[in-house]
Amino acid sequence: MSLRKKPEKIGICALECYFPKLFVNQSDLEAFTGASQGKYTIGLGQQEMAFCSDREDIYSLTLTGLLKKRRQKETYKIVFLFFSASYFVGFFCLILSACFFPTKQKKSGGNKKKKWVVVSRLLKNNGIAEQDIGRLSVASETIADHSKSIKSVVMQLFEKKGNTDIEGVDYLHACYAGTASLFDSVSWMESERWDGRYAIVVCADIAEYAKGPARPTGGACAVAMLIGPNAPIQIGSVRASYMCHAYDFYKPYLNSPYPQVDGHLSNHWFLQSLDECYKLFCSKCKVQVRVTLIFFLNTNESFRSDIVDYWIFHSPFNKLVRKGFARVIFNDFYRHNDDTQKYPVLFKSFSSLDKSLQRHMQAPLDSDRASSCLSGVGGIGGFESVDVHQFKDVEPLKTYSNETYNTELMNAFVKYSSQEYDKKVSPSTFAPRKLGNSYTASLYLGLCSLISQVDASSLMGRKVAAFSYGSGICSTLFTFEIGNFFFPCIKLPDYCIVRVCMCTQQILGNDENTRSLLQTMHQRLNLYERLNMRHKVRPQVFDQILDRREEMFHIEKQKSYRPTHSLDYVFEDAFVLTEIDGDGRRFYSPLAEQKQKEAEQAQAEQTQPEVQTRKNTALVSVTQTKDLPTPLNTACTNTNENTVVEQNHQIAVVGLLSFALGSVVTLAVCLTAQRYSNNQKK
């Protein structure tokens, strides 16, 4: 790979997202905890919450999130031929094993490369090899080791391919670490020390809380981003940060996964940090007006919220995101409240402006989208008819001194901005509302949601504002620019700005490559279908599993730990924790390999003396979660030799039938494919 020349358009080239298969419904939690109806679903704005069993931890989430493989769509001929051939070979081997070797166990050696084949396939799907990665950084506040980094665990996937020259390490600061890692990766590529290779940023966290009012605000997710040049999603050049010291959320007890949280204080700092970042961002970002491809007109008009197309916020819970966007609108209103009466006049004259602009720009105007970007009162531009003039002269930072007054203000602007929220913010909240708070991954899960919810063609040329927040306090407001960014607006004599939404393809050229990359992200993320594949558990089981996970933090020295929950409730392409040994070392394996290993162990137990088997079964029954049955452990109770022989014969019969069926299907599909090929030639 030769990328020695100075990179251009650095940003996110590819996105991957992984979340656990288990979730609990927020309405069920309301009933279980005795909370009032709607406290979590309306008060927090959440629908569901993802969580991990003891089979997954921060290392396994990072491994899976980084190297997750998506199934690609193939033609019916290849799918059925592969399916039939797999039946043919697999069941033929099964028949031989069942008929001729009913009790003999084979040691699992296998091809060691098979364990890591998923990484090369994933990287090849994006046109890169393991050697093309020059920087890897992991952002997380979920700590499993106080010295060894998560990045070092992930390196085992690259050293197998001979690539140990990879810069980067873990980043830690609450939910903000992912943004710091992203900025540093971009800076590395812009520097003279860049060696021409790509960077990978992984944001992964498991948010867990002690029993109480904060527990419904948990969640789990991992997002991996490939950073490189000529990216479809670029990082804007302007950003504004606000950093200070506060104890709103922190984890001082190193033997517990649960944080100390002051919820009211944390919400206060989230909104105040947003105020400060937005105020500074507006002063830094002056609107640039492009009238033609070669002529620029600069204005002194500062940035305002209606210039961007979408907003993404760090999402501890959805209600805070709604308040955050309302706070942005309030800041705009405070700075531009004297212009609001002129928007209706400007809106009425838009149709006459349309014709002259079309002749000059040689591109059609979307008057519906343009009108949605106009802000004002009385229902103009997608805003509700709410009287907000009572807050005209209220300075934003002074509103926090009076809680009652601030609540009235927030309620007014939440309602006032509700229509704009549905258009510009809601698409990015789809997954966070179903997965919960994922800390460092939260903001970028919102980006995944936006790409999944909005068509690639509609995202081309759009500007996305992103607010990253981490308790403690670190926060930054910055932008993503999707595709070939075109930023038109016009300065009129009455000092109003009209946002004219143009078709970037007609102005800047046909960028099919960028559109294709966005469409590929959209298809591979496939959030809607994958979220529907999860398994819902009752709140009682959710509590039991979290109690079991808490025990992992109190393992005594020199004592090992083996996960006990069912492998059936982990996604097929995931890595799982297999053991924590007496020295605290953790070991992982792809799910398929671990299932095979445990199946062989279960079959081996069937050949042991009945007394020993009963002892093992008793141990399993103590640790096994009732709502997550393990078929393998159930099979261990049938230790009678006649039963084993009978089961082997049943397997043989099934194998023979499947062998015959596979042969027929293979023959039929081959004949169909041949006939189709002949017709094509004719």
Secondary structure, DSSP 8 states (H G I E B T S, - for coil): ----S---S-EEEEEEEE--SEEEEHHHHHHHHT--TTTTTTSS---EEEE--TT--HHHHHHHHHH--------HHHHHHHHHHHHHHHHHHHHHHHHH-SS--------GGGGGHHHHHHHHHTT--GGGEEEEEEE-S--S-SSS-HHHHHTHHHHTTT----B--EE-SGGGHHHHHHHHHHHHHHSTT--S-EEEEEEEEEE---SSTTGGG-EEEEEEEEEESS-SEEE-S--EEEE----SEE---TT-S--EE-HHHHHHHHHHHHHHHHHHHHHH-EEEEESSSS-EEEEEEE--GGGSSEEEE--SSHHHHHHHHHHHHHHHHHHHGGGGGGHHHHHHTHHHHHHHHHHHH-S---HHHHHHT---STTGGG------GGGTT--GGGGGG-HHHHHHHHHHHHHHTHHHHHHHTGGGGHHHHHHB--GGGHHHHHHHHHHHHS-HHHHTT-EEEEEEEETTTEEEEEEEEESS----EEE-TTS-EEE----HHHHH---HHHHHHHHHHHHHH-HHHHHTTSEE--HHHHHHHHHHHHHGGG--TT--B---S-GGGS-TT-EEEEEE-TTS-EEEEEHHHHHHHHHHHHHHHHTS-HHHHHHHHHHHHHHS-TTS--HHHHHTT---HHHHHHHHHHHHHHHHHHHHHHHHHHHHHHHHHHHHHHHHH-
